Amino acid sequence: MKRVLNPNEKKRLAALQKLKIADSNPDEVLDLITRLTQQIFDIPICIITLVDQHRQWFKSKTPTATQYTARDIAFCDYTIRSSSVMVVNDATRDQRFNENPLVTADEGMRFYAGAPLITRDGFAIGSLCLADKQPRDFSVQEVEMLSDLAAIVIDIIESRSSMSFTDIVTRLPNRQRLMEDISQLIKTPDNTSYLLILIDTLDTLYAYDIGRSIGIPKVENILKDVGAFLRSELNENDKVYSLMLGRFALIKRLDEQQEIFNQLEIAATKIQRSITSDIPINVRLHAGYTVFSSTSSCAETTLRQGMSSLHDAISNNQLVMPYQRESDVIQLRAFNLLNDLMATVASCEDFHLVYQPKIRLADKKFQGVEALIRWQHPTLGIISPSEFIPLAEKTPLITPLTNWVITQAVMQIAEWQKRGAQIQVSINLTANNLVEQDLVQRIHTALILHQVSPSMLEIECLETQTLANNPHAVASLDALRRMGISIALDDFGSGYSNLNYLQKIPADTLKLDQSLIQGISNDSKSKVIVKSMIEMAHALSYQVVAEGVEDNDTLLCLEELRCDSVQGFYFSRPLHHDQILEWSKPYT
């Protein structure tokens, strides 16, 4: 069926850009059509052209053709102005072209026939054209044949484009299609406001576990079912996009907000029983949304805001949550800190260590210190390690940062030794640190270089569950312990700490988390729990250190429970290295 031509040049260029075909790699199918067309018409030159703003680019061509020409001399610039095949039997006799450089050149072009490539929306983006250096006739049958071949070409181009905008698993429009649609709505010069709604349905980590255990097809089948479920639960005309694994999106007008929220609420009650599978999987629904319009900055910002709102909905276990700038500011701060951290790690000038003393309860003697990193940000002031260490752990920055801590701690031990003080220093290592293949060697080298005994260093490690389940991390701890370095399990009794993991991890000390310690002086249940943990630890030959001791009542209670050592603000806040020796005098 012949397509109706849309003469709007601005929209024509947008349609060409939307196909994302200009300057793309060669296409074997289109090249095959070009060769067949050349053979059918027995002609030396056959080209599939795309007419951009200032040039005519050749998507497929016979070997004799160049890659592109300027648009102002392109015959195809005339072809795209009509929905019919344009034929020029002899260009020297055509006033439009007889002075064209392509014609006046030595062995210049004489014959031309071009069929416009018209999209489904009516935009002629280029042509399938023939050219010869000799004049020739072109029959009505040949015109029809060239037009039919051009229809095949544009159908292939649009189908390829459609495939690039379609998720191969769910067969729903993909993220690229979503971004294009948001961009088009933002460019629309009206006052209509829209909702971008992002929907989360699966526990991503669990889905990956399923794929690893019994195969990706099982996960893909679930995703197909979820996509089909959402389409069935929403309005027939709603376009559901597949954003990423288990996440979907849709765009609604702002005045349809209540209707879509009601539909999502109903869908949330039905999704678990509607998705049938022969494996147990928790399918749930969380949604986050943001408002955008022609005044919005760009599609990327709109999607980022939608992702922020979805994260809030998941974190707060809410069905639907709006975009909140406060959450976005927190995320942006984290991103900026990570960028600043990259520069800081390169020089380490803005880092320093502070040291919190530990006291042995049996004789109230100074036992050692825990080294704690601090970041003096040039504009934000002191940044807590609880804020920047998790950021560093997700990147390669954690390795040089840990190297700096190891070096500084060992150097400080050596400095105190020169002043006659033997002070054991504890440093914190993450599970990510402990799986680094050269970690043990790096620590050993630092100790040798500064002539420090391994017994003067203690490694405190978090993430007990992660450590216990990683043989490389356990092997590193075992090697460090055999070297003579003490191993402590930090924050024991919180998070994923589990008694079952103790038999797997080589350690000397358990550090009871402050969440267990605070309140034991006036909470009998807490006291019983701590008492049991201390007795169990002693029975297993562990030393016990209690963190977060902030008052005398807590201290007395821990003495009664026969805890070995304590640290906390009751004795001292973390101190600068040059304060430690003076502070320790009453405890030595």
Buried (B, 14 or more C-beta within 10 A) or exposed (E): EEBEBBEEEEBBBBBBBBBBBBEEEEBEEBBEBBEEBBEBBEBBBBBBBBBBEEBBBBBBBBEEBEEBBEBEEBBBBBBBEBBEBBBBBBBBEBEEBEEBEBBEEEEBBBBBBBBBBBBEBBBBBBBBBBBBEEEBEBEEEBBEBBBEBBBBBBEBBBEBBEEEBBBEBBEBBBBBBBBBBBBEBBEEEEEEBBBBBBBBBBBEEBBBEBBEEEEEEBBBBBBBBBBBBBBEBBEEEBBBBBBBBBBBBBBBEEEBBEEBBEBBEEBBEEBEEBBEEEEEBEBBBBBBBBBBBBEBEEBEBBBBBBBBBBBBBBEEEEBBBEBBEEBBEEBEEEEEBBEBBEEBBEEBEBBBBBBBBBBBBEEEEBBBBBBBBBBEBEEEEEBEBEEBBEBBBEBEBBBEBBBBBBBBBBBBBBBBBEEEBEBBBBBBBBBBBBBBEEBBEBBBBBBEEBEBEBEBBBBBBBBBBBBBEBEEBBBBBBBBBEBEBBBBBBBBBBEEBEEEBBEBBBBBBBBBBBBBBBBBBEEEEBBEBBBEBBEBBBEEEBBBBBBBBBEEEBBEBBEEBEBBBBBBEBBBEBBEBEBBBEBBEEBE
